[in-house]
Structures are given as C-alpha cells and as structure tokens.
C-alpha cells in the first residue's frame, strides 16, 4: 500500500473544486482523514500539513455553503412561480 503524501492531498483539494457537492465533500473528507493520518509521520512537514488541514476545512465549509445557497437560489430568483395558477 502506498502512503498518501501532502501532494496527493493537495491534488484532492484542487480536484474537489469541479465536483458536485456530495462528491466534493466526500473527496474532501477523505483528504482530511489522510492529512490527519500524516500527522503521525515524522517525515512530513508539520507546518504544511496544518496549512493543508485548514484549507481542507475551509473548502468543506465553502462547498456546504455553496450548496445551501444554490438550493435556495432558485426559489428566490422566481418567487412568482409559487403563485402561478
């Protein structure tokens, strides 16, 4: 089994940008677990690992907020649809 590297986690972070919400969150959570696992590796740059962990947490929040915003946006854009006969 090959060990995940910080570069792998960074690629997952970048890849999640183009995915739908559920898949993006899944990829980001997996990457977050990988970054946590790398915390036990003495060869990993701890500062960079923590920076990636913070970026992952931020991206997960952004994806969830984007989904919440998008799901409410349709009704806000066409409020008269609910009143249509």
Secondary structure, 3 states (H helix, E strand, C coil): CCCCCHHHHHHHHHHHHHCCHHHHHHHHHHHHHHHHHHHHCCCCCHHHHHHHHHHHHHHHHHHHHHHHHHHHHHHHHCHHHHHCC
